[in-house]
Amino acid sequence: MRLTSRVGSTVELIDLAYLEGGVAGLRDGRRRAALELAALNLLLRSRPERELVWRRYWRALSTLSGPVSLYSVSRPLAPSSPVEPSANGRLDAEYSAGLLASGQVHLRHHLAVIWDDSPASLRTSLPRQRRRGGTADLEQRRRAVATALAGSGLRPRTLGDGEWLGLLQELTGGRSGRPTASFGSWLAPETATVRPDRLELPDRVCRSLVVHGFPRRLQVGWLAPLVLAAPCPLRVAQHLYPVPKLHSLSHLRRRIRTFETGLEVDRRQGRRPDAGTRAALEDALALEERVLLEEDHLMRLVTCITVEGAGPGEMELGWEQVVNTLVGLGCTPVPLFNRQADGWRATLPLGVDPLGWSRDMTTAATATAIPFLRATLDVRKGVLLGPSPSTRELVTVDPLAASNPNRNILVLGTSGGGKSFTSKLLAARLTLQGCRLRCLDPAGEYLELGALLGARCLELGARDGRGLNVLGPPGQEPERRVERALPLLRRLLAAGRSAASRTSLEAIGLAALAALRLQPTEAGLAAVLEQLEAAGQAELAAGLRRQVVGPGAGIFDGAGGLDADDALVVSLRHLHAREELLGTAMELVLWHLEEDLEHPHSRPTLVVVDEAEVLLSSPSGAHFLESMARRIRKLGAGLLVVSQVVEDFLNSPVGNVVIRNCHTKLLLRQEPVALPGVRRAFSLSEAECELLRDAEPGCGLVLAGEEHAGFRGGAPQAWWPALTTGQLAAGSP
């Protein structure tokens, strides 16, 4: 026996003869049709949700009338080279390219290949019209399989000739530019050396195995650790052969008689009955009953896996991890010694099974190994959050998509969980993508981010004469301005140890606006003081004067509103120690920001509200936040609400309204005492709660509608000083 053989013509490794009209013709005359399948996000979902998908997939497999091959192909995603106009955009693009260049991010393809299992001799002897009818039969089977798989949420799509050919060329190393003697020449590698334990191609080394033994107890999605966390390029193929009912019953009854005979021999010879034989007999009897009642079906399953590496060392490392994963799952991997070429062919998405090492399985058991899995959101474009903490995928989110019911975002996390880092990271990437940034920053944490993005930073309370008008933005109707300003004036009077009736304040405010005729240069709080003193309300004037010369100076005594800059950060850090004034100042800033949104803009706007729990602490602030969350989509904008006091949102009616009006939610690390409430409010599974309890800073869970995914936030090194505070400042999360 030769230990090494070089294939005389590498076309011998390719079973494909032609591709035409979505149909692949093999060299033996048989034909195949392919469907591309969308992956399902089941990694962190609850057990009932997993079982629901499993039952649907089980029903789909039970409807198969002929052989079908299922493929999951995982390979490193090639880095792209986007060119961004700004320096920060280039830094972020380089960071993303670095993730891809590391080879740690994988791209996955999931396909179903339908077999045309009619004999080739019969088909070639038929007239041309009858052969065309055979193609119609294959198309009919493809539509039937697509309909069955669509019920599982896999969204099948017919794979075009060009897409199919391109995928095959990536997997085989072939190319379309070479001189061709046959169609297979475009797919065949230049050279191939077949060794007993591997197949050596010009740019990779491959090794294949067959999964022969399976665990007795199967959990739904048990194959996920192998498919999602593959350490190297991987191809998993499942060849399914449905067995007719009569053949299944005949086969099962032979096995039952064999097991009964073995137990009877043990009894007559006085030996203790073998426990394994007894368990196998019970399983066979139960399966016979289910097959007889058509509650389950029998099929032959061939599971083949090909591991690839750039060289023998890399391949060996990946091979060891794959084998250890399979053994840990309770499987029995069998290396294909002296059959590596057949194993390589069996995992190419062409519907070819040269091995034939099948294992009898029920459709229910086969469905538990559903390989079409992912751990990311179903987002075709958006902004990067970071890599997945458990799989080799990138998590992207698109909160401002027009298809979303709303564009609002909620970020909740305990202190030190990376809440500020995550909100800044999302705001920065949305801004670089063309979004207009409006940031309400109570603690001054976003000033460095504003400087990084080239935003104008306005610090209220700095006593530089750049305060806001307490009577609201210029240009609004007098009655509307006074109605909205009344709660602010009352809270300012309460902070100034004074009181006033609603009627008095309303009359004074209207008089002040009428006297000044709504000029853009009006002095809001100064005008109110003048009206109070003229009306003999010295006590009320004294209560408000404290906000002109006292701690509120530079915030409430401005003359105008906010300029419509492309990016704006409004900081209240000079007032952060005065909690009795902070909520009022935040309401005033949001009022002016809302007026800016009333003017039409060509780009979407993101309004960031940090420390939103301060607004929820007062009825007027809570009402304003609720109103803004409801109607901001109509203004072409999205609201990013950030808070570390989770209980305020879960226990407040207004907080629950805000939660329901946020399509995108990012949950960071949570305290164990808050997890039961968080689980009920966001319908989290046990695995998702464990992720939030043990999450590192900057890691968490993103919820977009009904989809959930874990993420680990990441950014360029140069961004860290602007994004991080506290324990995150020491390095990347």
VOGU-3710 file (C-alpha; in Angstrom, 3 decimals, decimal comma):
1> mrltsrvgst> 0,000/0,000/0,000  1,336/3,437/-0,910  1,351/5,890/1,954  1,264/8,887/-0,359  -0,426/9,409/-3,696  -0,630/12,447/-5,892  -3,880/12,640/-7,825  -3,109/12,350/-11,530  -5,842/14,807/-12,428  -7,379/16,858/-9,640
11> velidlayle> -10,612/16,954/-11,640  -11,147/13,447/-10,202  -11,899/15,130/-6,875  -14,767/17,129/-8,396  -18,090/15,379/-8,974  -19,702/18,350/-10,723  -20,147/18,267/-14,513  -22,247/21,412/-15,118  -24,426/24,096/-13,525  -27,469/25,317/-15,400
21> ggvaglrdgr> -30,681/26,987/-14,238  -30,041/26,285/-10,566  -29,484/22,574/-11,261  -26,131/20,834/-10,841  -25,343/17,843/-13,001  -22,887/15,286/-11,605  -20,482/13,156/-13,578  -22,604/10,039/-13,015  -25,627/11,724/-14,605  -27,495/12,519/-11,397
31> rraalelaal> -28,686/16,029/-10,607  -28,890/18,245/-7,565  -30,701/21,461/-6,577  -29,593/23,761/-3,757  -31,243/26,069/-1,234  -29,502/28,635/0,921  -30,874/28,704/4,481  -30,898/31,513/7,040  -29,487/30,628/10,449  -31,590/30,692/13,621
41> nlllrsrper> -30,646/32,618/16,749  -31,187/29,956/19,424  -28,000/30,029/21,464  -29,390/31,979/24,458  -33,091/31,269/24,074  -35,268/29,478/26,606  -36,017/25,770/26,515  -39,654/26,169/25,326  -38,486/28,355/22,429  -35,859/25,812/21,442
51> elvwrrywra> -38,364/22,977/21,597  -40,804/24,906/19,419  -38,167/25,286/16,696  -37,169/21,641/17,129  -40,763/20,433/16,612  -41,120/22,515/13,460  -37,803/21,246/12,109  -38,803/17,693/13,042  -42,006/18,034/11,031  -39,974/19,364/8,086
61> lstlsgpvsl> -37,645/16,336/8,139  -40,617/14,000/8,407  -41,962/15,267/5,084  -38,818/14,380/3,114  -39,567/12,022/0,248  -35,990/11,526/-0,899  -32,353/12,054/0,090  -31,270/15,539/1,163  -27,831/16,790/2,215  -27,454/19,584/4,760
71> ysvsrplaps> -24,231/21,618/4,932  -22,811/24,153/7,367  -19,636/25,801/6,095  -17,592/27,973/8,461  -14,564/29,894/7,212  -12,691/33,070/8,246  -14,238/36,281/6,990  -11,876/38,130/4,667  -11,066/41,722/5,742  -12,256/44,565/3,572
81> spvepsangr> -10,621/47,958/3,191  -13,289/50,661/3,559  -12,126/54,246/3,235  -13,750/56,690/5,637  -13,543/60,436/5,158  -12,638/61,267/8,764  -9,664/60,197/10,848  -11,919/58,591/13,459  -13,747/56,712/10,720  -10,446/55,345/9,441
91> ldaeysagll> -9,450/54,287/12,961  -12,715/52,405/13,401  -12,394/50,818/9,966  -8,846/49,705/10,819  -10,108/48,225/14,093  -12,786/46,211/12,271  -10,271/45,115/9,634  -7,927/43,993/12,410  -10,630/41,769/13,872  -11,154/40,156/10,484
101> asgqvhlrhh> -7,443/39,826/9,752  -6,966/37,882/12,996  -9,013/35,036/11,526  -11,175/34,908/14,650  -14,324/36,062/12,838  -16,015/33,380/10,742  -18,562/33,578/7,959  -21,066/30,734/7,776  -23,074/29,349/4,890  -25,957/26,943/5,425
111> laviwddspa> -27,291/24,973/2,478  -29,679/22,154/1,690  -28,968/20,106/-1,456  -31,875/18,079/-2,824  -31,060/14,854/-4,622  -32,554/13,567/-7,830  -32,254/9,868/-7,004  -33,673/8,423/-10,209  -31,252/5,969/-11,889  -28,922/7,598/-14,398
121> slrtslprqr> -29,373/4,780/-16,912  -33,134/5,333/-16,993  -32,791/9,084/-17,337  -30,236/8,963/-20,166  -32,374/6,509/-22,117  -35,428/8,749/-22,003  -36,254/11,172/-24,841  -35,362/14,831/-24,387  -38,975/15,724/-23,462  -39,037/13,115/-20,691
131> rrggtadleq> -35,647/14,313/-19,419  -37,029/17,845/-19,172  -39,837/16,386/-17,137  -37,237/14,979/-14,748  -35,887/18,480/-14,189  -39,411/19,616/-13,405  -39,677/16,815/-10,828  -36,470/18,019/-9,172  -37,784/21,587/-9,098  -41,006/20,334/-7,545
141> rrravatala> -39,042/18,531/-4,836  -36,997/21,669/-4,204  -40,165/23,706/-3,715  -41,563/21,063/-1,364  -38,391/21,014/0,748  -38,289/24,830/0,779  -41,888/25,002/1,985  -41,197/22,481/4,749  -38,041/24,243/5,955  -39,692/27,669/5,808
151> gsglrprtlg> -42,019/26,524/8,589  -38,957/26,281/10,858  -37,990/29,915/10,250  -34,999/29,062/8,022  -36,160/31,297/5,120  -34,863/29,121/2,240  -33,701/30,825/-0,952  -32,804/29,232/-4,274  -29,042/29,412/-4,784  -28,056/30,858/-8,154
161> dgewlgllqe> -25,488/29,270/-10,422  -22,958/32,053/-9,863  -23,316/31,950/-6,071  -23,034/28,183/-5,989  -19,976/28,210/-8,249  -18,309/30,983/-6,229  -18,789/29,101/-2,955  -17,408/25,900/-4,456  -14,364/27,719/-5,810  -13,620/29,184/-2,393
171> ltggrsgrpt> -13,821/25,729/-0,829  -11,804/23,905/-3,501  -9,273/26,566/-4,435  -10,355/26,541/-8,068  -10,628/29,603/-10,290  -12,570/30,565/-13,379  -9,650/32,152/-15,283  -7,679/28,975/-15,958  -7,886/27,147/-19,303  -10,600/24,563/-18,962
181> asfgswlape> -10,926/21,113/-20,448  -14,174/20,484/-18,575  -16,449/22,332/-16,178  -14,753/20,615/-13,257  -11,461/22,308/-14,191  -12,829/25,574/-12,778  -13,249/23,895/-9,401  -10,328/21,508/-9,196  -7,269/22,540/-7,136  -3,974/22,845/-8,974
191> tatvrpdrle> -2,390/19,935/-7,085  -3,573/17,470/-4,484  -1,560/15,003/-2,409  -3,618/12,292/-0,713  -2,064/10,917/2,447  -3,626/8,265/4,687  -4,553/10,837/7,326  -4,983/14,073/5,352  -5,435/15,750/1,990  -2,840/18,368/1,037
201> lpdrvcrslv> -3,909/21,154/-1,332  -1,758/24,105/-2,468  -3,137/26,550/0,137  -4,565/24,282/2,842  -4,401/20,930/4,574  -7,639/19,012/5,204  -8,642/16,082/7,369  -12,055/14,433/7,537  -13,926/12,240/10,003  -17,297/10,553/10,374
211> vhgfprrlqv> -19,449/10,857/13,496  -20,518/7,275/14,165  -21,775/7,293/17,755  -24,201/9,817/19,239  -25,125/10,561/22,870  -28,139/8,729/24,266  -29,773/11,917/25,550  -29,876/14,691/22,962  -30,581/18,337/23,748  -31,947/20,680/21,113
221> gwlaplvlaa> -29,029/22,406/19,380  -26,413/20,095/20,890  -24,246/20,567/17,781  -23,996/24,347/18,414  -20,654/24,244/20,327  -19,033/22,673/17,275  -20,703/24,748/14,545  -20,541/28,153/16,278  -17,211/27,946/18,079  -15,153/26,116/15,475
231> pcplrvaqhl> -11,487/27,136/15,958  -10,662/26,659/12,273  -12,352/26,462/8,866  -14,891/23,689/9,132  -17,412/21,875/6,918  -20,194/19,800/8,480  -22,306/17,633/6,171  -25,402/15,632/7,092  -26,680/13,235/4,429  -30,270/12,205/5,193
241> ypvpklhsls> -31,891/9,115/3,637  -35,579/8,721/4,580  -36,568/5,078/5,086  -40,071/3,989/4,003  -42,443/2,899/6,757  -42,547/-0,795/5,804  -38,766/-1,031/5,606  -38,477/0,752/8,948  -40,851/-1,659/10,674  -39,112/-4,693/9,141
251> hlrrrirtfe> -35,718/-3,406/10,261  -36,939/-2,601/13,757  -38,575/-5,990/14,235  -35,330/-7,770/13,251  -33,480/-5,709/15,850  -36,141/-6,441/18,464  -35,840/-10,194/17,837  -32,058/-9,924/18,114  -32,269/-8,131/21,472  -34,911/-10,561/22,784
261> tglevdrrqg> -32,787/-13,514/21,739  -29,760/-12,124/23,548  -31,717/-11,588/26,755  -33,261/-15,080/26,541  -29,827/-16,659/26,117  -28,589/-14,789/29,182  -31,615/-16,021/31,190  -31,199/-19,653/30,194  -27,497/-19,605/30,958  -28,117/-18,064/34,353
271> rrpdagtraa> -26,385/-14,793/33,594  -27,604/-11,398/34,716  -29,419/-9,673/31,791  -27,248/-7,143/30,046  -28,421/-3,629/30,983  -27,398/-2,188/27,624  -29,357/-4,817/25,703  -32,410/-4,272/27,882  -32,284/-0,490/27,345  -31,842/-0,995/23,585
281> ledalaleer> -34,855/-3,329/23,530  -37,013/-0,785/25,338  -35,956/1,934/22,902  -36,643/-0,299/19,893  -40,111/-1,263/21,178  -41,020/2,364/21,844  -39,726/3,392/18,418  -41,672/0,593/16,709  -44,870/1,895/18,260  -44,162/5,484/17,191
291> vlleedhlmr> -43,316/4,441/13,628  -46,420/2,254/13,440  -48,593/5,188/14,526  -46,611/7,534/12,213  -45,582/9,676/15,161  -41,954/9,350/14,070  -39,976/8,167/11,074  -36,720/6,341/10,590  -33,869/7,613/8,441  -30,256/6,786/7,735
301> lvtcitvega> -27,864/9,562/8,694  -24,275/10,130/7,568  -22,469/12,936/9,410  -19,094/13,902/7,992  -16,795/16,745/9,098  -13,768/18,235/7,315  -11,247/20,330/9,253  -8,955/22,714/7,379  -5,782/24,598/8,225  -3,201/26,723/6,438
311> gpgemelgwe> -0,541/24,144/7,310  -0,181/20,781/9,084  0,419/22,428/12,470  -2,628/24,686/12,276  -4,746/21,814/11,023  -3,599/19,530/13,842  -4,470/22,169/16,440  -7,948/22,645/15,017  -8,414/18,899/14,640  -7,603/18,279/18,294
321> qvvntlvglg> -10,116/20,893/19,445  -12,843/19,571/17,146  -12,330/15,982/18,320  -12,312/17,049/21,975  -15,542/18,989/21,412  -17,212/15,970/19,816  -16,087/13,662/22,614  -17,337/16,175/25,179  -20,724/16,145/23,462  -20,866/12,348/23,785
331> ctpvplfnrq> -20,141/11,552/20,131  -17,778/8,959/18,680  -15,577/10,516/15,949  -13,991/8,055/13,501  -11,081/9,398/11,374  -11,274/8,372/7,722  -7,954/6,591/7,442  -7,062/6,026/3,762  -10,336/7,665/2,677  -9,491/11,342/3,037
341> adgwratlpl> -10,353/12,163/-0,589  -13,823/10,654/-0,127  -14,320/12,615/3,106  -13,340/15,855/1,377  -15,801/15,166/-1,443  -18,562/14,266/1,031  -18,412/17,723/2,651  -18,482/19,749/-0,571  -22,029/21,158/-0,992  -22,837/18,985/-4,013
351> gvdplgwsrd> -24,997/16,252/-2,496  -22,371/13,500/-2,850  -21,895/10,719/-0,299  -19,073/8,369/-1,331  -18,731/6,987/2,218  -22,066/5,324/2,977  -21,311/4,934/6,692  -24,875/5,560/7,790  -26,423/5,338/11,227  -30,110/4,634/11,813
361> mttaatatai> -31,752/7,612/13,519  -35,262/8,854/14,072  -36,318/12,169/12,609  -36,894/13,460/16,152  -33,305/12,649/17,167  -31,890/13,994/13,896  -33,767/17,266/14,346  -32,035/17,941/17,673  -28,735/18,379/15,812  -30,059/21,354/13,845
371> pflratldvr> -26,869/22,924/12,451  -28,363/26,196/11,161  -27,494/28,318/14,177  -26,084/31,763/14,878  -25,588/33,984/17,907  -26,035/37,411/16,293  -28,898/39,650/15,236  -30,412/39,343/11,787  -29,010/42,698/10,637  -27,802/43,166/7,075
381> kgvllgpsps> -26,267/46,584/7,742  -25,713/48,718/10,806  -22,994/49,605/13,283  -20,624/47,255/15,046  -21,039/46,590/18,761  -18,228/44,082/19,008  -17,506/40,357/18,781  -19,785/37,751/20,268  -18,498/36,482/23,636  -19,265/32,821/22,827
391> trelvtvdpl> -18,939/32,448/19,041  -16,687/33,658/16,238  -19,136/36,246/14,958  -19,471/40,038/14,970  -22,575/41,581/16,534  -24,015/44,522/14,607  -27,129/46,540/15,356  -29,168/49,015/13,295  -31,346/50,988/15,748  -32,211/53,744/13,259
401> aasnpnrnil> -33,450/51,423/10,511  -36,633/52,612/8,833  -38,160/49,146/9,284  -38,013/49,395/13,092  -41,279/50,321/14,866  -39,291/53,040/16,628  -35,702/54,291/16,706  -35,271/54,493/20,468  -32,492/52,761/22,399  -32,368/51,857/26,091
411> vlgtsgggks> -29,103/51,138/27,924  -29,429/49,723/31,458  -26,643/48,463/33,664  -25,298/48,569/37,170  -22,530/50,929/38,208  -19,194/49,759/36,814  -20,798/47,497/34,217  -19,658/49,515/31,196  -22,910/51,399/30,683  -21,237/54,677/29,696
421> ftskllaarl> -18,724/52,864/27,492  -21,471/51,083/25,567  -23,652/54,159/25,083  -20,687/56,277/23,955  -19,497/53,548/21,590  -22,920/53,270/19,981  -23,325/57,058/19,747  -19,845/57,450/18,205  -20,388/54,829/15,515  -23,848/56,117/14,641
431> tlqgcrlrcl> -22,397/59,632/14,343  -19,626/58,418/12,043  -22,294/56,737/9,930  -23,938/60,127/9,324  -26,262/60,585/12,296  -26,683/64,020/13,956  -25,731/63,798/17,629  -27,561/65,655/20,404  -26,300/64,687/23,842  -27,654/65,684/27,268
441> dpageylelg> -24,738/65,034/29,592  -25,542/65,645/33,293  -22,128/64,566/34,621  -19,801/65,838/31,897  -18,821/62,302/30,817  -19,408/62,951/27,111  -17,178/66,002/26,716  -14,178/63,960/25,558  -16,415/62,029/23,177  -17,666/65,334/21,770
451> allgarclel> -14,100/66,496/21,263  -13,273/63,205/19,539  -16,203/63,624/17,130  -15,655/67,340/16,579  -18,921/68,286/18,305  -19,669/71,642/19,891  -19,649/71,288/23,672  -21,909/73,651/25,635  -21,361/73,701/29,401  -24,330/75,270/31,153
461> gardgrglnv> -23,702/76,818/34,546  -20,188/77,930/33,624  -21,274/81,591/34,108  -20,265/82,536/30,598  -23,651/83,922/29,612  -24,614/80,927/27,424  -27,646/79,749/29,413  -31,021/78,736/28,001  -34,305/80,574/28,053  -36,519/79,229/30,843
471> lgppgqeper> -39,572/80,298/28,823  -38,592/77,879/26,076  -37,200/78,141/22,567  -38,000/81,370/20,701  -40,626/81,026/17,995  -43,221/78,906/19,773  -46,736/80,105/20,510  -46,977/82,124/23,761  -49,582/79,848/25,337  -47,573/76,721/24,537
481> rveralpllr> -44,387/78,227/25,936  -45,999/79,347/29,156  -47,834/76,038/29,625  -44,570/74,120/29,279  -42,591/76,635/31,363  -44,960/76,534/34,357  -43,563/73,255/35,826  -40,019/74,578/35,425  -40,848/77,872/37,132  -42,618/76,117/39,985
491> rllaagrsaa> -39,641/73,811/40,527  -37,259/76,778/40,462  -39,398/78,552/43,052  -39,425/75,425/45,199  -35,640/75,286/44,973  -35,579/78,980/45,954  -37,735/78,340/49,032  -40,738/80,184/47,631  -44,146/79,272/46,265  -46,627/80,608/43,757
501> srtsleaigl> -50,000/79,701/42,344  -50,357/78,392/38,809  -52,582/81,348/37,908  -50,047/83,939/39,067  -47,175/82,368/37,186  -49,227/81,901/34,029  -50,347/85,508/34,021  -46,839/86,801/34,677  -45,339/84,591/31,960  -47,876/85,680/29,346
511> aalaalrlqp> -47,362/89,295/30,287  -43,594/88,953/29,943  -43,886/87,345/26,514  -46,420/89,910/25,322  -44,269/92,812/26,482  -41,213/91,525/24,651  -43,249/90,529/21,493  -41,405/87,204/21,169  -38,146/88,716/20,011  -35,336/86,156/19,603
521> teaglaavle> -33,110/88,229/21,868  -35,525/88,227/24,800  -34,206/87,540/28,285  -36,393/84,787/29,687  -35,857/84,654/33,451  -34,924/88,353/33,650  -38,228/89,237/31,947  -40,169/87,168/34,464  -38,355/88,889/37,345  -39,233/92,294/35,945
531> qleaagqael> -42,891/91,330/35,645  -42,945/89,970/39,198  -41,399/93,106/40,663  -43,727/95,361/38,646  -46,697/93,381/39,957  -45,518/93,748/43,558  -44,571/90,060/43,905  -41,303/90,706/45,729  -41,292/87,316/47,451  -41,670/85,412/44,180
541> aaglrrqvvg> -39,032/87,563/42,526  -36,620/86,845/45,368  -37,229/83,120/44,960  -36,328/83,228/41,264  -33,493/85,733/41,609  -31,482/83,068/43,370  -31,333/81,208/40,037  -29,819/84,267/38,319  -27,050/85,064/40,763  -26,963/81,767/42,685
551> pgagifdgag> -26,214/78,130/41,781  -28,519/78,231/38,769  -26,719/81,143/37,120  -25,696/80,418/33,563  -28,449/77,863/32,993  -31,912/79,388/33,313  -31,132/83,042/32,609  -30,171/82,770/28,930  -31,745/84,756/26,124  -32,030/82,214/23,281
561> gldaddalvv> -31,900/78,504/22,483  -29,517/75,893/21,052  -27,723/76,356/17,751  -28,393/73,671/15,150  -24,896/72,195/14,976  -24,172/68,855/13,327  -23,085/67,463/16,706  -23,774/69,006/20,098  -23,010/67,961/23,675  -24,769/69,905/26,447
571> slrhlharee> -23,025/69,346/29,784  -24,501/70,062/33,235  -21,485/68,992/35,249  -21,313/72,372/37,034  -24,778/71,654/38,432  -24,421/67,956/39,115  -24,049/68,441/42,879  -27,361/70,349/43,122  -29,922/67,584/42,648  -32,841/69,950/43,266
581> llgtamelvl> -31,875/71,884/40,122  -30,474/69,069/37,970  -33,828/67,604/36,958  -35,196/71,047/36,055  -32,123/71,821/33,962  -32,399/68,472/32,136  -36,048/69,190/31,298  -35,108/72,621/29,967  -32,361/71,206/27,732  -34,669/68,497/26,364
591> whleedlehp> -37,319/71,124/25,648  -34,860/73,108/23,547  -33,587/69,938/21,844  -37,140/68,966/20,956  -37,710/72,367/19,381  -34,585/71,835/17,255  -36,080/68,529/16,030  -39,198/70,342/14,844  -37,156/71,714/11,950  -36,761/69,187/9,100
601> hsrptlvvvd> -33,329/67,583/8,656  -31,955/65,431/5,885  -30,226/63,072/8,323  -31,569/61,133/11,312  -30,832/62,564/14,746  -29,806/60,705/17,884  -30,719/62,364/21,202  -28,699/60,910/24,099  -30,147/61,289/27,610  -27,767/60,039/30,293
611> eaevllssps> -28,818/59,505/33,932  -32,460/59,305/32,897  -33,411/58,265/36,441  -33,155/61,953/37,409  -36,036/62,766/35,046  -38,130/59,921/36,430  -37,801/61,322/39,947  -40,288/64,141/39,220  -43,778/63,897/37,660  -43,114/66,627/35,091
621> gahflesmar> -39,749/65,170/34,056  -41,183/61,656/33,786  -44,102/62,918/31,709  -41,773/64,807/29,367  -39,495/61,767/28,894  -42,512/59,569/28,176  -43,916/62,066/25,671  -40,565/62,375/23,922  -40,155/58,584/23,693  -43,596/58,305/22,094
631> rirklgagll> -43,344/61,027/19,468  -39,653/61,388/18,619  -39,882/58,971/15,674  -42,278/61,377/13,960  -39,510/63,964/14,163  -37,058/61,714/12,306  -34,950/61,017/15,392  -34,138/58,354/17,954  -33,796/58,607/21,723  -30,896/56,914/23,536
641> vvsqvvedfl> -31,882/56,583/27,217  -29,139/55,589/29,662  -29,617/54,708/33,339  -27,969/52,680/36,073  -31,005/52,601/38,389  -32,850/49,658/36,862  -35,515/49,570/39,582  -36,751/53,050/38,602  -37,622/51,801/35,139  -39,097/48,467/36,208
651> nspvgnvvir> -41,247/49,863/39,043  -42,369/53,079/37,357  -45,353/53,214/34,956  -43,493/55,829/32,914  -40,371/53,677/32,888  -42,350/50,746/31,517  -43,749/52,986/28,784  -40,192/53,998/27,861  -39,135/50,332/27,796  -42,010/49,414/25,480
661> nchtklllrq> -41,144/52,312/23,171  -37,479/51,278/22,785  -37,042/48,751/19,980  -33,319/48,321/20,739  -32,245/47,547/24,298  -28,741/46,979/25,625  -28,484/45,322/29,024  -25,147/45,377/30,811  -24,172/43,628/34,023  -27,015/43,462/36,550
671> epvalpgvrr> -27,024/42,972/40,297  -28,371/39,561/41,387  -31,149/41,228/43,392  -32,430/42,993/40,242  -32,218/39,985/37,904  -35,687/38,504/38,662  -37,354/41,801/37,745  -35,150/42,225/34,672  -35,970/38,687/33,543  -39,717/39,327/33,794
681> afslseaece> -39,564/42,754/32,151  -37,489/41,655/29,142  -38,560/37,977/28,854  -35,032/36,655/29,320  -33,995/33,026/29,487  -31,947/31,484/32,258  -28,821/31,521/30,077  -29,287/35,237/29,362  -29,647/35,985/33,079  -26,423/34,105/33,775
691> llrdaepgcg> -24,699/36,161/31,085  -25,857/39,435/32,696  -24,911/38,318/36,193  -21,362/37,324/35,222  -20,763/39,868/32,428  -17,467/41,719/32,387  -17,488/45,524/31,991  -18,528/46,428/28,458  -20,182/43,045/27,839  -23,882/42,387/27,856
701> lvlageehag> -26,999/41,532/25,936  -28,571/43,369/23,002  -32,293/42,990/22,345  -33,719/44,065/18,995  -37,399/43,219/18,889  -37,712/39,484/19,536  -34,035/38,743/18,819  -31,391/38,576/21,536  -27,603/38,288/21,273  -24,626/38,606/23,575
711> frggapqaww> -21,848/41,063/22,726  -18,470/42,265/23,938  -17,979/45,938/23,145  -14,787/46,833/21,338  -13,234/50,021/19,954  -9,909/51,318/18,609  -7,195/51,920/21,188  -7,202/55,654/20,427  -10,874/55,903/21,426  -10,479/54,467/24,921
721> palttgqlaa> -9,786/57,732/26,788  -12,997/59,223/25,363  -15,128/56,120/25,925  -13,982/54,784/29,256  -14,322/55,833/32,861  -13,350/54,121/36,083  -12,231/50,512/35,819  -12,698/50,400/32,054  -10,096/53,104/31,513  -7,267/50,652/32,060
731> gsp> -7,835/48,823/28,813  -10,210/47,262/26,378  -13,273/45,524/27,700
//
